[in-house]
Amino acid sequence: MAQIELRKPSPELHASFMQSTAEWNGVDQDGASVFFAEKYGWDLADRTDFEHWVQLLNDLAKPDFTPLPGFVSQSTLWVVENGEYLGAVSLRHELGNDYLLEVGGHIGYGIRPSARRRGLAKFALAGSLEQARALGLSKVLITCSDSNIGSARTIESSGGVLESLKPLSEVGPKFGVQEAVRRYWINLQ
């Protein structure tokens, strides 16, 4: 029987993570925070670099850890089934920069293409909402691309209320996004 769980990032899932990366075919893995590896110049195909990245992801959740300038503390969980990496969800502890305030939001998540349409995104989001409550957040901002109907449905079914649709003309030039952004709030009280 399949056992699906949310757990902290782990170096032991290197091979499975790399298989997931191949499935994304060059597209950013939402929620995985791969940009941190890029920022440090780490090649995630290299086991040692992968271990450094995993350590950083886990350190970012610690209250006494200071992120790089321009970044915020965050808690990352991986969706794992029988030892296989299926996706990630990251909770930013605050909306500490313009990008997060307008486009990124508190929570980002992504499920590898071969594991979609199984309710895993909703499962990951629910786990992240519990983390947000534990941190004392009263509400969280979650965003998605306007064309991402699956993500919009996941957010709405988790209590998300659409605040606005930011047009590409507003967010594209400023943040380099490719389409309009739906902005949802979830009340945690």
PyMOL commands that set and color helices and strands:
alter all, ss='L'
color gray80, all
select helices_A, chain A and resi 11-24+34-40+47-59+98-104+113-115+120-134+149-157+168-175
alter helices_A, ss='H'
color red, helices_A
select strands_A, chain A and resi 4-7+74-81+84-92+107-111+139-145+161-166+181-187
alter strands_A, ss='S'
color yellow, strands_A
deselect
rebuild
show_as cartoon
